[in-house]
Amino acid sequence: MSTLEEIVSAAKALPPEQRAELKQRLESLAITEGNGEASAVDESQRRQELHARIHRALYEAGLVSDPNPPPKRPRERRPPIKVRGKPVSETIIEDRR
């Protein structure tokens, strides 16, 4: 039996979920070899799918309470507070001595 036939028979023995994941990976491999721009999009999509699968597994294990977490928002950076006198970093260093 050739190596390719062994791979095909091993793929047929996989459960449906793993078979679907294998299909996605093979399709993305074919796209990335044919078009360099598609690889960045596929990588982003794969990361999102991986994150979703990990979160689903954590939910099924009872480690998180929400199967679909809210999307993360970027944190807003607040403007620095102006102080009179010496810089706060110098004051902290002096207090530690």
Secondary structure, 3 states (H helix, E strand, C coil): CCHHHHHHHHHHCCCHHHHHHHHHHHHHHHHHHHCCCHHHHHHHHHHHHHHHHHHHHHHHCCCCCCCCCCCCCCCCCCCCCCCCCCCHHHHHHHHHC
